[in-house]
Amino acid sequence: MKYVCELCGWEYDEELGSPENGIAPGTKFEDLPEDFECPLCGADKGSFSEQ
């Protein structure tokens, strides 16, 4: 599943994770910390939508 930040368009792909941000490949979006923020614009987790 992929999730996109509605504010800036940054994409989180669960399969790839985000190793440059300390998120291992295979990490489900729902398993990200509640205080997760978009690494580009700082938007909170609620600002992401499923793609």
All heavy atoms as TSV, in Angstrom:
chain	resi	resn	atom	element	x	y	z
A	1	MET	N	N	0.845	-1.186	0.000
A	1	MET	CA	C	0.000	0.000	0.000
A	1	MET	C	C	0.886	1.243	0.000
A	1	MET	O	O	1.957	1.258	0.585
A	1	MET	CB	C	-0.883	-0.007	1.246
A	1	MET	CG	C	-1.909	1.079	1.280
A	1	MET	SD	S	-3.307	0.865	0.173
A	1	MET	CE	C	-4.135	-0.515	0.902
A	2	LYS	N	N	0.421	2.280	-0.665
A	2	LYS	CA	C	1.135	3.552	-0.703
A	2	LYS	C	C	0.261	4.641	-0.094
A	2	LYS	O	O	-0.957	4.615	-0.223
A	2	LYS	CB	C	1.505	3.927	-2.136
A	2	LYS	CG	C	2.503	2.990	-2.766
A	2	LYS	CD	C	2.836	3.421	-4.184
A	2	LYS	CE	C	3.795	2.425	-4.819
A	2	LYS	NZ	N	4.119	2.798	-6.195
A	3	TYR	N	N	0.917	5.572	0.558
A	3	TYR	CA	C	0.236	6.703	1.177
A	3	TYR	C	C	0.902	7.982	0.697
A	3	TYR	O	O	2.128	8.048	0.594
A	3	TYR	CB	C	0.314	6.605	2.704
A	3	TYR	CG	C	-0.465	5.435	3.243
A	3	TYR	CD1	C	0.076	4.154	3.246
A	3	TYR	CD2	C	-1.754	5.598	3.725
A	3	TYR	CE1	C	-0.646	3.067	3.718
A	3	TYR	CE2	C	-2.489	4.516	4.200
A	3	TYR	CZ	C	-1.922	3.258	4.193
A	3	TYR	OH	O	-2.640	2.196	4.654
A	4	VAL	N	N	0.098	8.998	0.414
A	4	VAL	CA	C	0.620	10.249	-0.125
A	4	VAL	C	C	0.242	11.402	0.805
A	4	VAL	O	O	-0.898	11.516	1.252
A	4	VAL	CB	C	0.047	10.502	-1.545
A	4	VAL	CG1	C	0.533	11.834	-2.080
A	4	VAL	CG2	C	0.437	9.381	-2.481
A	5	CYS	N	N	1.225	12.265	1.060
A	5	CYS	CA	C	0.972	13.468	1.849
A	5	CYS	C	C	0.104	14.400	1.001
A	5	CYS	O	O	0.473	14.753	-0.123
A	5	CYS	CB	C	2.293	14.144	2.209
A	5	CYS	SG	S	2.064	15.702	3.097
A	6	GLU	N	N	-1.036	14.788	1.544
A	6	GLU	CA	C	-1.964	15.645	0.811
A	6	GLU	C	C	-1.443	17.074	0.667
A	6	GLU	O	O	-1.919	17.824	-0.172
A	6	GLU	CB	C	-3.328	15.649	1.502
A	6	GLU	CG	C	-3.976	14.278	1.515
A	6	GLU	CD	C	-5.243	14.221	2.350
A	6	GLU	OE1	O	-5.571	15.202	3.045
A	6	GLU	OE2	O	-5.904	13.171	2.316
A	7	LEU	N	N	-0.469	17.441	1.482
A	7	LEU	CA	C	0.039	18.815	1.437
A	7	LEU	C	C	1.165	18.999	0.427
A	7	LEU	O	O	1.224	20.010	-0.256
A	7	LEU	CB	C	0.514	19.251	2.822
A	7	LEU	CG	C	-0.548	19.249	3.920
A	7	LEU	CD1	C	0.055	19.711	5.234
A	7	LEU	CD2	C	-1.728	20.117	3.542
A	8	CYS	N	N	2.074	18.000	0.331
A	8	CYS	CA	C	3.232	18.206	-0.552
A	8	CYS	C	C	3.436	17.101	-1.588
A	8	CYS	O	O	4.250	17.247	-2.486
A	8	CYS	CB	C	4.507	18.364	0.274
A	8	CYS	SG	S	5.116	16.823	1.004
A	9	GLY	N	N	2.710	15.977	-1.441
A	9	GLY	CA	C	2.825	14.917	-2.427
A	9	GLY	C	C	3.876	13.857	-2.133
A	9	GLY	O	O	4.059	12.936	-2.928
A	10	TRP	N	N	4.594	13.968	-0.994
A	10	TRP	CA	C	5.577	12.949	-0.645
A	10	TRP	C	C	4.871	11.614	-0.479
A	10	TRP	O	O	3.781	11.544	0.080
A	10	TRP	CB	C	6.314	13.321	0.643
A	10	TRP	CG	C	7.412	12.373	1.008
A	10	TRP	CD1	C	8.661	12.326	0.485
A	10	TRP	CD2	C	7.358	11.331	1.992
A	10	TRP	NE1	N	9.397	11.321	1.073
A	10	TRP	CE2	C	8.611	10.687	2.002
A	10	TRP	CE3	C	6.375	10.864	2.859
A	10	TRP	CZ2	C	8.916	9.623	2.834
A	10	TRP	CZ3	C	6.669	9.805	3.683
A	10	TRP	CH2	C	7.917	9.198	3.673
A	11	GLU	N	N	5.476	10.561	-0.994
A	11	GLU	CA	C	4.839	9.245	-1.008
A	11	GLU	C	C	5.550	8.271	-0.081
A	11	GLU	O	O	6.774	8.160	-0.111
A	11	GLU	CB	C	4.875	8.716	-2.437
A	11	GLU	CG	C	4.110	7.433	-2.629
A	11	GLU	CD	C	4.125	7.018	-4.089
A	11	GLU	OE1	O	3.337	7.594	-4.873
A	11	GLU	OE2	O	4.920	6.134	-4.435
A	12	TYR	N	N	4.754	7.581	0.750
A	12	TYR	CA	C	5.285	6.512	1.597
A	12	TYR	C	C	4.791	5.186	1.045
A	12	TYR	O	O	3.592	4.948	0.957
A	12	TYR	CB	C	4.835	6.667	3.053
A	12	TYR	CG	C	5.337	5.521	3.908
A	12	TYR	CD1	C	6.679	5.427	4.232
A	12	TYR	CD2	C	4.489	4.506	4.331
A	12	TYR	CE1	C	7.166	4.357	4.965
A	12	TYR	CE2	C	4.954	3.438	5.061
A	12	TYR	CZ	C	6.297	3.367	5.378
A	12	TYR	OH	O	6.772	2.302	6.097
A	13	ASP	N	N	5.737	4.330	0.658
A	13	ASP	CA	C	5.433	3.001	0.128
A	13	ASP	C	C	5.796	1.986	1.206
A	13	ASP	O	O	6.967	1.885	1.591
A	13	ASP	CB	C	6.250	2.764	-1.141
A	13	ASP	CG	C	5.915	1.462	-1.847
A	13	ASP	OD1	O	5.511	0.496	-1.168
A	13	ASP	OD2	O	6.075	1.409	-3.074
A	14	GLU	N	N	4.799	1.256	1.711
A	14	GLU	CA	C	5.049	0.298	2.785
A	14	GLU	C	C	6.099	-0.741	2.398
A	14	GLU	O	O	6.893	-1.168	3.235
A	14	GLU	CB	C	3.749	-0.420	3.176
A	14	GLU	CG	C	2.740	0.497	3.822
A	14	GLU	CD	C	1.449	-0.205	4.181
A	14	GLU	OE1	O	1.093	-1.213	3.524
A	14	GLU	OE2	O	0.772	0.259	5.105
A	15	GLU	N	N	6.109	-1.150	1.149
A	15	GLU	CA	C	7.050	-2.165	0.695
A	15	GLU	C	C	8.496	-1.663	0.784
A	15	GLU	O	O	9.399	-2.401	1.167
A	15	GLU	CB	C	6.732	-2.547	-0.752
A	15	GLU	CG	C	7.551	-3.717	-1.269
A	15	GLU	CD	C	7.137	-4.105	-2.686
A	15	GLU	OE1	O	5.923	-4.118	-2.970
A	15	GLU	OE2	O	8.028	-4.374	-3.490
A	16	LEU	N	N	8.701	-0.399	0.455
A	16	LEU	CA	C	10.041	0.179	0.453
A	16	LEU	C	C	10.439	0.793	1.788
A	16	LEU	O	O	11.620	0.929	2.082
A	16	LEU	CB	C	10.138	1.260	-0.635
A	16	LEU	CG	C	9.849	0.813	-2.068
A	16	LEU	CD1	C	9.885	2.012	-2.998
A	16	LEU	CD2	C	10.834	-0.252	-2.514
A	17	GLY	N	N	9.443	1.185	2.593
A	17	GLY	CA	C	9.742	1.897	3.828
A	17	GLY	C	C	10.360	3.245	3.493
A	17	GLY	O	O	10.132	3.803	2.429
A	18	SER	N	N	11.181	3.744	4.386
A	18	SER	CA	C	11.902	4.998	4.156
A	18	SER	C	C	13.205	4.925	4.947
A	18	SER	O	O	13.359	5.592	5.980
A	18	SER	CB	C	11.041	6.188	4.599
A	18	SER	OG	O	11.661	7.399	4.253
A	19	PRO	N	N	14.129	4.074	4.476
A	19	PRO	CA	C	15.377	3.856	5.227
A	19	PRO	C	C	16.129	5.143	5.563
A	19	PRO	O	O	16.717	5.250	6.642
A	19	PRO	CB	C	16.200	2.967	4.290
A	19	PRO	CG	C	15.201	2.299	3.418
A	19	PRO	CD	C	14.073	3.287	3.264
A	20	GLU	N	N	16.075	6.126	4.674
A	20	GLU	CA	C	16.765	7.389	4.944
A	20	GLU	C	C	16.151	8.149	6.115
A	20	GLU	O	O	16.764	9.051	6.675
A	20	GLU	CB	C	16.807	8.275	3.684
A	20	GLU	CG	C	15.470	8.764	3.198
A	20	GLU	CD	C	14.703	7.786	2.308
A	20	GLU	OE1	O	15.074	6.602	2.201
A	20	GLU	OE2	O	13.704	8.226	1.723
A	21	ASN	N	N	14.942	7.754	6.498
A	21	ASN	CA	C	14.263	8.364	7.648
A	21	ASN	C	C	14.117	7.374	8.808
A	21	ASN	O	O	13.314	7.586	9.718
A	21	ASN	CB	C	12.883	8.888	7.219
A	21	ASN	CG	C	13.012	10.022	6.215
A	21	ASN	OD1	O	13.597	11.044	6.508
A	21	ASN	ND2	N	12.497	9.823	5.025
A	22	GLY	N	N	14.856	6.263	8.744
A	22	GLY	CA	C	14.855	5.290	9.834
A	22	GLY	C	C	13.670	4.342	9.841
A	22	GLY	O	O	13.378	3.739	10.869
A	23	ILE	N	N	12.988	4.199	8.710
A	23	ILE	CA	C	11.814	3.318	8.631
A	23	ILE	C	C	12.159	2.134	7.730
A	23	ILE	O	O	12.425	2.300	6.543
A	23	ILE	CB	C	10.584	4.068	8.084
A	23	ILE	CG1	C	10.297	5.299	8.942
A	23	ILE	CG2	C	9.370	3.142	8.042
A	23	ILE	CD1	C	9.300	6.259	8.339
A	24	ALA	N	N	12.156	0.951	8.324
A	24	ALA	CA	C	12.562	-0.257	7.600
A	24	ALA	C	C	11.561	-0.640	6.515
A	24	ALA	O	O	10.356	-0.403	6.659
A	24	ALA	CB	C	12.704	-1.414	8.581
A	25	PRO	N	N	12.049	-1.244	5.425
A	25	PRO	CA	C	11.145	-1.763	4.395
A	25	PRO	C	C	10.149	-2.740	5.015
A	25	PRO	O	O	10.492	-3.483	5.950
A	25	PRO	CB	C	12.083	-2.485	3.421
A	25	PRO	CG	C	13.394	-1.800	3.593
A	25	PRO	CD	C	13.459	-1.444	5.062
A	26	GLY	N	N	8.916	-2.696	4.533
A	26	GLY	CA	C	7.876	-3.582	5.038
A	26	GLY	C	C	7.100	-3.018	6.217
A	26	GLY	O	O	6.179	-3.655	6.716
A	27	THR	N	N	7.448	-1.806	6.678
A	27	THR	CA	C	6.745	-1.192	7.808
A	27	THR	C	C	5.395	-0.655	7.345
A	27	THR	O	O	5.320	0.180	6.445
A	27	THR	CB	C	7.576	-0.044	8.419
A	27	THR	OG1	O	8.840	-0.560	8.825
A	27	THR	CG2	C	6.861	0.560	9.623
A	28	LYS	N	N	4.334	-1.167	7.948
A	28	LYS	CA	C	2.972	-0.719	7.624
A	28	LYS	C	C	2.780	0.720	8.080
A	28	LYS	O	O	3.300	1.129	9.117
A	28	LYS	CB	C	1.925	-1.599	8.311
A	28	LYS	CG	C	1.980	-3.055	7.909
A	28	LYS	CD	C	1.348	-3.238	6.580
A	28	LYS	CE	C	1.229	-4.710	6.233
A	28	LYS	NZ	N	1.039	-4.920	4.819
A	29	PHE	N	N	2.006	1.479	7.312
A	29	PHE	CA	C	1.731	2.873	7.677
A	29	PHE	C	C	1.110	2.950	9.064
A	29	PHE	O	O	1.475	3.804	9.863
A	29	PHE	CB	C	0.811	3.524	6.632
A	29	PHE	CG	C	0.630	4.998	6.844
A	29	PHE	CD1	C	1.605	5.898	6.458
A	29	PHE	CD2	C	-0.530	5.490	7.432
A	29	PHE	CE1	C	1.438	7.262	6.649
A	29	PHE	CE2	C	-0.702	6.851	7.629
A	29	PHE	CZ	C	0.282	7.738	7.237
A	30	GLU	N	N	0.210	2.021	9.356
A	30	GLU	CA	C	-0.463	2.028	10.664
A	30	GLU	C	C	0.503	1.765	11.811
A	30	GLU	O	O	0.221	2.116	12.959
A	30	GLU	CB	C	-1.596	0.995	10.683
A	30	GLU	CG	C	-1.104	-0.426	10.523
A	30	GLU	CD	C	-2.211	-1.414	10.193
A	30	GLU	OE1	O	-3.162	-1.039	9.495
A	30	GLU	OE2	O	-2.098	-2.556	10.622
A	31	ASP	N	N	1.670	1.174	11.503
A	31	ASP	CA	C	2.662	0.885	12.534
A	31	ASP	C	C	3.671	2.014	12.735
A	31	ASP	O	O	4.510	1.932	13.643
A	31	ASP	CB	C	3.418	-0.410	12.203
A	31	ASP	CG	C	2.517	-1.634	12.256
A	31	ASP	OD1	O	1.491	-1.590	12.978
A	31	ASP	OD2	O	2.823	-2.632	11.579
A	32	LEU	N	N	3.585	3.046	11.905
A	32	LEU	CA	C	4.456	4.201	12.116
A	32	LEU	C	C	4.042	4.882	13.416
A	32	LEU	O	O	2.862	4.841	13.800
A	32	LEU	CB	C	4.330	5.187	10.951
A	32	LEU	CG	C	4.824	4.700	9.592
A	32	LEU	CD1	C	4.503	5.737	8.523
A	32	LEU	CD2	C	6.301	4.404	9.622
A	33	PRO	N	N	4.978	5.524	14.108
A	33	PRO	CA	C	4.622	6.200	15.368
A	33	PRO	C	C	3.536	7.253	15.154
A	33	PRO	O	O	3.445	7.840	14.076
A	33	PRO	CB	C	5.930	6.872	15.796
A	33	PRO	CG	C	7.002	6.319	14.940
A	33	PRO	CD	C	6.374	5.691	13.738
A	34	GLU	N	N	2.732	7.480	16.181
A	34	GLU	CA	C	1.658	8.476	16.079
A	34	GLU	C	C	2.212	9.868	15.806
A	34	GLU	O	O	1.539	10.705	15.218
A	34	GLU	CB	C	0.798	8.491	17.343
A	34	GLU	CG	C	-0.142	7.311	17.446
A	34	GLU	CD	C	-1.062	7.162	16.233
A	34	GLU	OE1	O	-1.686	8.152	15.811
A	34	GLU	OE2	O	-1.141	6.041	15.699
A	35	ASP	N	N	3.466	10.110	16.219
A	35	ASP	CA	C	4.054	11.435	16.001
A	35	ASP	C	C	4.842	11.510	14.692
A	35	ASP	O	O	5.582	12.464	14.465
A	35	ASP	CB	C	4.925	11.845	17.189
A	35	ASP	CG	C	6.117	10.913	17.396
A	35	ASP	OD1	O	6.215	9.867	16.719
A	35	ASP	OD2	O	6.959	11.236	18.254
A	36	PHE	N	N	4.639	10.519	13.811
A	36	PHE	CA	C	5.289	10.531	12.497
A	36	PHE	C	C	4.906	11.797	11.748
A	36	PHE	O	O	3.759	12.234	11.779
A	36	PHE	CB	C	4.858	9.297	11.678
A	36	PHE	CG	C	5.306	9.332	10.244
A	36	PHE	CD1	C	6.606	9.019	9.899
A	36	PHE	CD2	C	4.427	9.701	9.243
A	36	PHE	CE1	C	7.024	9.073	8.580
A	36	PHE	CE2	C	4.835	9.747	7.911
A	36	PHE	CZ	C	6.138	9.427	7.590
A	37	GLU	N	N	5.899	12.410	11.103
A	37	GLU	CA	C	5.661	13.601	10.288
A	37	GLU	C	C	6.232	13.386	8.903
A	37	GLU	O	O	7.231	12.683	8.733
A	37	GLU	CB	C	6.343	14.825	10.912
A	37	GLU	CG	C	5.766	15.245	12.232
A	37	GLU	CD	C	6.471	16.465	12.794
A	37	GLU	OE1	O	7.573	16.802	12.323
A	37	GLU	OE2	O	5.896	17.080	13.698
A	38	CYS	N	N	5.624	13.998	7.925
A	38	CYS	CA	C	6.139	13.963	6.561
A	38	CYS	C	C	7.555	14.530	6.579
A	38	CYS	O	O	7.773	15.629	7.098
A	38	CYS	CB	C	5.245	14.804	5.645
A	38	CYS	SG	S	5.910	14.946	3.965
A	39	PRO	N	N	8.527	13.790	6.032
A	39	PRO	CA	C	9.902	14.283	6.050
A	39	PRO	C	C	10.137	15.507	5.162
A	39	PRO	O	O	11.129	16.200	5.332
A	39	PRO	CB	C	10.729	13.095	5.563
A	39	PRO	CG	C	9.784	12.152	4.936
A	39	PRO	CD	C	8.428	12.436	5.493
A	40	LEU	N	N	9.223	15.806	4.262
A	40	LEU	CA	C	9.397	16.981	3.405
A	40	LEU	C	C	8.769	18.243	3.990
A	40	LEU	O	O	9.387	19.294	3.997
A	40	LEU	CB	C	8.798	16.737	2.015
A	40	LEU	CG	C	9.603	15.901	1.043
A	40	LEU	CD1	C	8.931	15.896	-0.326
A	40	LEU	CD2	C	11.025	16.398	0.916
A	41	CYS	N	N	7.529	18.112	4.459
A	41	CYS	CA	C	6.825	19.332	4.886
A	41	CYS	C	C	6.418	19.347	6.361
A	41	CYS	O	O	5.912	20.344	6.836
A	41	CYS	CB	C	5.603	19.558	3.998
A	41	CYS	SG	S	4.236	18.416	4.299
A	42	GLY	N	N	6.601	18.218	7.075
A	42	GLY	CA	C	6.277	18.198	8.501
A	42	GLY	C	C	4.814	17.948	8.822
A	42	GLY	O	O	4.408	18.039	9.975
A	43	ALA	N	N	4.016	17.607	7.816
A	43	ALA	CA	C	2.590	17.331	8.057
A	43	ALA	C	C	2.433	16.090	8.931
A	43	ALA	O	O	3.261	15.175	8.870
A	43	ALA	CB	C	1.876	17.125	6.731
A	44	ASP	N	N	1.374	16.062	9.732
A	44	ASP	CA	C	1.166	14.903	10.598
A	44	ASP	C	C	0.579	13.712	9.830
A	44	ASP	O	O	0.221	13.817	8.675
A	44	ASP	CB	C	0.322	15.277	11.812
A	44	ASP	CG	C	-1.100	15.686	11.449
A	44	ASP	OD1	O	-1.593	15.311	10.362
A	44	ASP	OD2	O	-1.725	16.371	12.269
A	45	LYS	N	N	0.527	12.594	10.528
A	45	LYS	CA	C	0.079	11.339	9.934
A	45	LYS	C	C	-1.333	11.433	9.336
A	45	LYS	O	O	-1.637	10.786	8.344
A	45	LYS	CB	C	0.122	10.255	11.028
A	45	LYS	CG	C	0.320	8.868	10.537
A	45	LYS	CD	C	0.568	7.952	11.727
A	45	LYS	CE	C	0.394	6.506	11.322
A	45	LYS	NZ	N	0.571	5.594	12.423
A	46	GLY	N	N	-2.172	12.273	9.926
A	46	GLY	CA	C	-3.537	12.448	9.440
A	46	GLY	C	C	-3.626	13.146	8.090
A	46	GLY	O	O	-4.694	13.192	7.476
A	47	SER	N	N	-2.507	13.699	7.640
A	47	SER	CA	C	-2.497	14.413	6.364
A	47	SER	C	C	-2.191	13.494	5.178
A	47	SER	O	O	-2.059	13.962	4.058
A	47	SER	CB	C	-1.454	15.549	6.407
A	47	SER	OG	O	-1.812	16.501	7.370
A	48	PHE	N	N	-2.088	12.192	5.449
A	48	PHE	CA	C	-1.796	11.229	4.385
A	48	PHE	C	C	-3.066	10.504	3.970
A	48	PHE	O	O	-3.942	10.241	4.783
A	48	PHE	CB	C	-0.769	10.197	4.881
A	48	PHE	CG	C	0.643	10.721	4.910
A	48	PHE	CD1	C	1.056	11.587	5.910
A	48	PHE	CD2	C	1.549	10.347	3.951
A	48	PHE	CE1	C	2.347	12.070	5.944
A	48	PHE	CE2	C	2.857	10.824	3.959
A	48	PHE	CZ	C	3.248	11.681	4.970
A	49	SER	N	N	-3.131	10.174	2.692
A	49	SER	CA	C	-4.262	9.390	2.183
A	49	SER	C	C	-3.737	8.198	1.402
A	49	SER	O	O	-2.652	8.258	0.816
A	49	SER	CB	C	-5.170	10.245	1.310
A	49	SER	OG	O	-4.450	10.780	0.219
A	50	GLU	N	N	-4.520	7.111	1.404
A	50	GLU	CA	C	-4.144	5.920	0.654
A	50	GLU	C	C	-4.176	6.232	-0.835
A	50	GLU	O	O	-5.034	6.954	-1.306
A	50	GLU	CB	C	-5.119	4.774	0.942
A	50	GLU	CG	C	-4.994	4.200	2.311
A	50	GLU	CD	C	-5.962	3.024	2.520
A	50	GLU	OE1	O	-6.542	2.534	1.533
A	50	GLU	OE2	O	-6.108	2.612	3.667
A	51	GLN	N	N	-3.235	5.658	-1.530
A	51	GLN	CA	C	-3.200	5.859	-2.982
A	51	GLN	C	C	-3.688	4.611	-3.673
A	51	GLN	O	O	-3.473	3.526	-3.243
A	51	GLN	CB	C	-1.772	6.185	-3.420
A	51	GLN	CG	C	-1.680	6.532	-4.876
A	51	GLN	CD	C	-0.251	6.889	-5.281
A	51	GLN	OE1	O	0.698	6.446	-4.658
A	51	GLN	NE2	N	-0.132	7.670	-6.317
